[in-house]
Amino acid sequence: MTESPDETTPRASAADEPAPYRVLVVEDDRSQALFAQSVLNGAGIEATLQTEAAGVLDAIRAHKPDLVLMDLHMPEIDGMRLTTLIRQQPGQQMLPIVFLTGDADPERQFEALDIGADDVLTKPIRPRHLIAAISNRIQRARAQGQEVTPSQTATSHPDTGLFIRPHLLQMIGDALKDKAHGGVFFVEIASALGLRERYGYAAFERLMTEAGRQIAKAVAPHPATRLNDNSFLVLARVDDESVLAGFARELRDKLSRHVFVARDEETVQLRSAVGYTALSHGVTSAEAVLEATERAALQARLQPAGIAAYDAPRANEAVEKISFVDGQIELAYQPIVSVAGGDQAQYQVLLRMRQSDGTLLTAGQVIPAAEAAGRIADLDQQVMDHALTMLGQKLASNHPLRLFVSQAPRTLSGDAYPAWVLQSLQDRGIPGESLVIDLRLADAAIHSVAIGAFCARLAPAGVRFCLSQFEAGEDGLALLGQLPLSYVRLAGRYAGAYAHKGLREDMLAIIQNVHGRGMQVIGQQIEDPQAAATMWMDGIDFIQGNLVQSVGQDLQFDFHNAVL
């Protein structure tokens, strides 16, 4: 932008409207934001400024803009990622999003349009051009809004045909109430992390958007939704549930045969796993259906055909203690050390299980088996009981500490489990803040409603929560605002940020965002001093890894004299 606001003339087009046009200006450079606001206000357009990407969703809900005018490059989260996040919110599939950027790269602009933006304007721009572009876009959007019913704009994406997640879960709940026949299918795209690292975020997001479009096309007229980065959910109401296996097979085959364009002329074919459950299987809620299909998808990963039906646990397994050839739980611990120093003793609890022949199984071996057997809740409760016992013993010996304990979402969604945890804390006299419950990002993104309800019950008692395996992206950003978190643990790959400029920039943006919300950040898998130094310089709060101390069974780490 090079012209001053007083060069603008076409004020009547906006001022004559019964309801003034409303624009949300998202720009981290305050001087640029104020200039845009001045230009728009001078044309009779109500312009609200938002200088931090983290507050955009709240600003949209509060101000209900007709259009979002956004910078393409911002430090916390770039405009393309933010656009994806906005598009996933109820009722925001048709909200016009226009980028105003100094980036003249046509490929970058194409990526912005492909990700869901409506237009890209390049700086410098004449004020009258900016006003005309915004006014025309809002005018068309309002006209289209009068032709489309509110339910249509609020429940599905006009481009992909996918429904928004809350609406599809409501449809599943309605189907259960109606005692309808049919099935629900959990579709997981394989190798998501590898695809993202190979092609970059924008290309990965285009792949998943196109995958969603192909899934919606393959299952039409049945509804589908995107659950998180690489998983989708489909509801098929059919009278004959014997066709569900064929439905799953055909869906997976259609997806695998489709040739996707990853970037330029490079193509890729996507592999997937499909787990499903029949509506008549005895599940009683949409959350229980989601849990059943996700469990089936875990099984599907192990099958050559990539398909598996939900197999409910046998009745006696609900009370049976998990045992792998008379296995015994042996917890291990790794210290989580403050880079600023301090006396607070705190450890991450790591699951181990020893078999009768002496073989020691890791969490990576035990947890998938427990998930597949439908016995993860029992395993989690035993781990929690061990951890609470240790907290009680250390408190009684005047050596209080804090333990981070990982729990699965299906455990937390149990009706009786929150009450059991609270009662156990009370019976042992353990302060709530001594317990931190670890929640994996991928799990929390899918089960955010159930996990949010669990957190709401335990947070008043002082129990804290940590979002683990955190990656830059829209799911993580949304969860930071939805859950009462105290800590964020970065994904292990950020330990290598010192050697990768882009990864370090992502990490720095995460740290700034998390700190801005009053939370603290943990860096994990720190193996060498250079990794620790990089995280320290970028503002990390805690580190853990072999550089500090390897995993062990003792709780004797000297936090007071720890030097990083």
N, C-alpha and C positions, 0 to 999 in steps of 0.2 A: 504494500500500500504506500503510495507516495503523495496522494492528494489530501487536502485538509477537508474536514467534514462540511465546511460551509459551501463546498462546491456542489453539494447534492441538491437535487431539485424535486424528484418525484415523490413528494410526501403524501399527496392526496390518495394514492393507490392504497396505502396502508391505513391512513387516518380515517378514510371514509368508511371503513369496514365497521359493522356493528360491534364486533369484538376485535380489538387490536391484535395484530400478529405478535406472537410471543416467540422469542428466540433465546436459546441457552447458548452462550458463548463459552466454549471450553478451550482455554489457552493458558499455558503456564507462564508465559511472558506477560506480566501485568500491563506493561505499557501498550503492547499489541492488543490485549484484551480491552483496555479502556478506549483505545482508538476505534476498535470495531463497535463497541457499545455506543460511542459518541455518534458514529456514522448512522447506525441503525435507529437510535433514539431520534436523531434529526429527521428521519423519514417517517416518524410516527410508529415505529416498531418497538415494542417492549423488549429490551435486551437485558438478560440477567447474566452476570459473570460467574464462572466457576474456574478457579485457577489450579485446582488439584483434581487429578483424575479419580482419586479414591472417592470423592464426594459426588461424582456425576449421577449415579443412580438415585441417590437421595434427592439431588437437585431436580431431576426429572419428575420424581414423584411429587415433590413439593410445588414446583412451578408449572407443571403440565405444559411444556413448550410445544409450539407448532412445528419447530425445527431445531435441530442441534447443529451449530456451526463449530467445527472442531479442528484443532491443529493436528497434523498427522504425526508429528514427533513430540513426545512428552517424556519426561524423565521416569515417572512411576510406571506407566504402562502406555504403550504406543496406541495411536488412534485406531489402528486396525483391530487390535485385541479388544479395545474398549467397545468398538462397534459390535463385535461378536457378542460381548457381554450384554449390551443393550438389547440386541435382537432376541436374546433368550428370555427377556423379561416379559411377563404377561402384558399384553396390550401394546407392545412396542415394536411389533413386526413392521408396521406401516409408518412409524415415525420417521420423517425425512432427516437424513444425516448428510451434511455437506462438509467436505474438508476444505480448509483454507491453508495452503502450504507453500513454502518457498522451494519445495523439492520439485524440480522440473523433470525428473526421471519419468518417462512415459510408462515404463514397466512398473514402477512403484505406484503410479496413479492407477494403472490397470488393476493391480493387486487390491488397491483400496476399493475400487468399484466392485471387484469380484467378491470381496469379503462381505459386501452388503451396504456400502455407502451409495448415496443417490447421485452425488456429483462431486467433482474435485475442481476447486478454483485455485489458480496459481497467483502467488504474490510476485510483484506488486500488482494491485488491482484497483481500478478506478472505483470510487465509492458508488457512483450510479450503477455500475455493472454489478457490484456486490448487492445493492438493494434490489435491483431488477431480478437477479438470479434467485435471491431468497424469497422475494414476494411472489414470483411466478411459481416456485416450488410449493410454497405454502398454499397458494390459491388452488393448485391442482390437487394437493393432498386433502384440503377441506372439501373440495367437490367430490373426490373419490370417497371420502368418509360419509357423505350423505347418501351414496349409492350402496354402501356396504353396511350390513347390520353390525351392531357392536359385538355380538357374539362371534361373528366371523373374524373380526380384527383381533379379538382377544384370545382366541383359542388356537389359531394355526398360522404357520408361516406361509405367506402367499407364494414364495419362490420355491421352497423345497417341498411343500405339502405336509411337513411334519407339524404335529400338534405341540403345544407347549407342555412341558412336563406335568405341572399341577393338574392341567385339564385331563390328560390321559389317565393319571392316577385316579382322578375323580370318576372317569368313565369305567375304570376297573372296579372301583368301589360300587358303582351303580349296577354293574353286571353281577357282582356278588350278591347284592341285595335282591336283584331280580331272579336269582338262582339260574342265571343263564348258563348255557353250555358254550364251550369254546376253549381257547387257550391263550396264554400270554407267553411271549417269546423274548428272551434276552439275547441280543446280538452284540458280540464283542469283536471289534476289529483287532487282529493280531499285530504285534510288533509296533505298537503306537510310538513308543519312545524312540525306536530306531528310525521310524519314518520322520519323526519331528527333527531329530538330529541330522538326518541326511538331507532333507529338503528345506528345512527352516520352518518357522511357525506359520507364515502366511500360506505357503504351499501345503503344509499339513492341514491347515484349517480348510483350504479349498477342497482337499481330498475328502475330509470328513463331511463337508457340506454336500459334496457330490454323492458320497456314500449314503447320506441321509435321503437325498433326492431319489437315488436308485432303490433304496429300501421302501420308501413311500410308494414308488411306482410299482414295485414288485408285489406289495401286499394289498394294494388298492382293491376294494374300497375300505379295507380295514385300517384303523388309525395307527400311527406310529409316532414316537417322539425320540429326541436325543437326550440321553441321560447325563452323559458327561463327555469328555474329550473323544472317547473312542467306543462308546457303547450306546445302544439304542434299544427301545422297548416297543413291542408290537402287541396289540390286542386284536384277536380274531374271534368274533362270536359266530360259532358254527354249531349246527344241531348235532352233527356226528363227530365226536371227539376222536374217533379212530383215525381221522385224516390228519391229526396234528403232526405226526412224525413226517408224513409226506410234505406237509406245509413247510416245516422247518428245513427239510432237505432241499426243497425247491427254492426257498428263499436264499439259503446259503449258496446253492449252485448258481443262481442268477447273479448274486453279488460277486462271486469268484470269477465268473465269465466276463464280467464287464471290464473294459480296458479304461483305466483312469489316466488322465494327463497330470503328471506330477509337476512338471515345469518345462517350459519351452516345448520341445517335442519328445521329452522323456516320458515314457508311460510305465505304469505299474498295475499289477493285479493284486487285489487285497484278499488276504485270507481272513477267515472269521470262525468263531465258535458260536453255536446257537444252543442255548438251554431253554427248555420250556416246561410249563406245567398246565394241566387241565384245570379249568375253572371249577370243575366238580370234585377236585382232589381233596376238599376239606379245608382249604385255606379260608380264613374269615375276614381278611382285610387286605387293602391294596398294598400295605407295607409287607404283610406276610407273603403275598404273591411275589413282590419284588425280591424278597429274601429267597423264596423257593426257586425262582428262575435264575437268580444269580448263582445259587448253589449248583443248579443244573449246568450252568455255563462253565463252572469250575470243572465239572466232570467232562463236559464236552471238549475241553482243551486236551484231555488225555485220550480221547477217542480218535481213531483214524478217520472216521467220517466227520468229526467235528460237531456232532450233534448228540444231545443227551436229554432225557426226560427227567423231571424231578422225581426222586424216589424218597418218600417220607421215611424218617427214622422209625424203627420198630418201637412199639410202646414201651418196652422195658429199657430202651436206651435213654429215655428221658430222665431216669433216676440212676442209671448205671454210671459208675465212675469210669472215666476213660482209661484204658490200659493197653499199651502196646507190648504184649508178652510180659505182663506184670511190670510195666514201666513205672518209674518213680520220677516225679518232678524234682529237678534240681535247678533252682534259680541261680543265674549269674548276674553280675553287676558291672557297670562301667561308669566311672565318675563323670559328672558334667561340671566343668570348672569355669568360674567367672574369669574373664580376661582382666578385669579390674581388681581381682583379688577379693578375698572375703572368707568368712568362717562357715558359710552355709554348706553343710554336707548334703549332697544330692547325687543320686545315681539313676541311671536307666536300668530297669529290670529286664533281663533277657531270659527267655525260656530255654531250658534244656530238659531232656528226659532220658534217663538211663534205663536200658533194658536189662533183663535178668542175666544176660551173658556179658554185661559190662559195657556194651556199646552205648555211646552217648549220642543221642539224636539232637539236632539243632531245631530251632523254631521253624526254620525253612522246611524241615522234613515233617515236623509234628503238626503244624497248623493246617496245611493243606489236607492232610489225612483227617484231621478233626472236622474241618469244614465239610469234606465230602461225606463223612459219616454222620453229619448232622449233630455233632457233639461238641461244637466249639463253645457253646455257652457253658457247658460243664467244665471244660478245660479252663476257660477264662475265669470262672468263679474260683477254681482251685488256685490259680496263679494269684488272683486278688487276695484270697485268704492267706496264702503264704506271705504276700507282701505286707498285708495289714498286721500279721503276727510279728514280722520283723520290725515294723514301725513301733508296735507296742512294746517290744522288748527293748529297743534302743531308747525309747522315751522313759521306760522304767529305770534304765541304767544311767539316766541323765546324759544321754548322747543322742539327742533328737536329730532326725534327718528327714529328707524329702525324697520320695521315690516316684519315678515316672513309670507308669504301668500301662502297657498297650492292651486295648480291648477291642473286640470285633463289634461292628454295628448291630448284628443280630443278637448279641448278648445284651447290649445296652437297650434294645427295644423291648426286652422282656418286661412284663408288667411288674413282677415282683423284685426284679434285680435292683432298681434304685433304692427301694426301701431296705433291702438286705445290706447294701453298702453303707447306707446312713446308720442303720442299727449297729453294724459291725464297728464303725468308727466310734459311736457313742459307747458301746460296751467296753471298748479297749481304752477309752479316754484319749483318742488320737485327734489332734486338731485337724480340721478339714484341709488346711493349707499344706499339710505334710504329704498329701496325696495329689499327684498330677496324673490325669488319665490321658494317654496318648491316643490320638485319632488320626488314622492315615487319610491323607488328602483324597485319594481315589475313593475310599469308602465313604467319607463324609460328603463328597459331592453327590453321591447317589442316594444316601440315606440321611440327608440333611434334616428332614422333618423329625424323624425318630431320634436322631442324635441331639437335635435342638431341644426336644422335650426332656431327654435325659439330663442334659446340662442344666436346664431350668430347675430341675428338682434338686440337683446336688450343689449348684453354685451358691445358694444361700447358706449352706453349711461350711463354705470356705474352700471346697474342693476346686482345684484348678484344672485347666485343660490345655493340651498342647496339640497343635496341628502338625503332623509329621510328614516327611517326604514331600515337603513343599516345593512346588515348581511355579515359575512365573506363568500366569494364564488367567483366563476369566473365572474358572471354577474357584481357584484359590482366592482371588480378589473378592468374589461374592461371599465366600465362607468367612473371610476376615470380618465382614460386616454382619454376619448372621449368628455366629457362635460367640459365647463369652470366653474368649481365649486369653490366656496369659503368656503363652509361648508359641513360637513357630520354629520347628526344626527343619532346616533346609534339606533337600534331597542330597544324597551322597555325592552326586556329580559336581556340586559346587565346591567341593574340596579342591578341584582342579582349576578353579577360576583364575588363579595366579598366572596360568599359562595360556588363557583364552580370553581375549579382550571382550568379545560379545557376552560370554558367560559371566564375566566379572561385572559388566554393565547391568545385566539382568539381576545379579545378586545384590548389587548396590541399590538398585531400585526397590527390590523387595525389602531390604533392611530399612530404607528410608520410609517406605509405606508402613511397615509393621511398627516402627518406632513412633510414627505419627499417630498411631492408634493406641499408644500406651502399652504395647506388648514388647516382649523380648525375643531375641533370635538366638538359636543354637546352631552352630556348625558341627557337623558330624563327619566321621571317617577321616579325621585329620591325622595324617601319617608323617608329615615332615614339617620342619620349621617354616619353610617358605609359605606353605599353605596357611599355617597359623598366623604368620605375619600379615599376609594379605587380608585375612578376615579381621584381624585386629585393626588394621588401618581403615578398613571399610565400615567399622562400627559394630561388629558382631559382639554379642553379650557373653555367650558361653561357647566353649568348644568341648568336644569329646572325641576320642579316638586313641589309637595306639601311641601317638606322640605323648599324650597325657598319661594313660595307663591302659593296658589291654584288658579285655574282659576277664573277670575272675570271680571267685566266690567270697572273697573277704570284703569287708567294708571299713578298711583301715587307711584309706587315702588321706594324706595330710593336706587338707584344703587351705589351712591357715598359711602354710609355707610354700604353697604351690607357686612356681615361677614359670611363666609361659614365654 
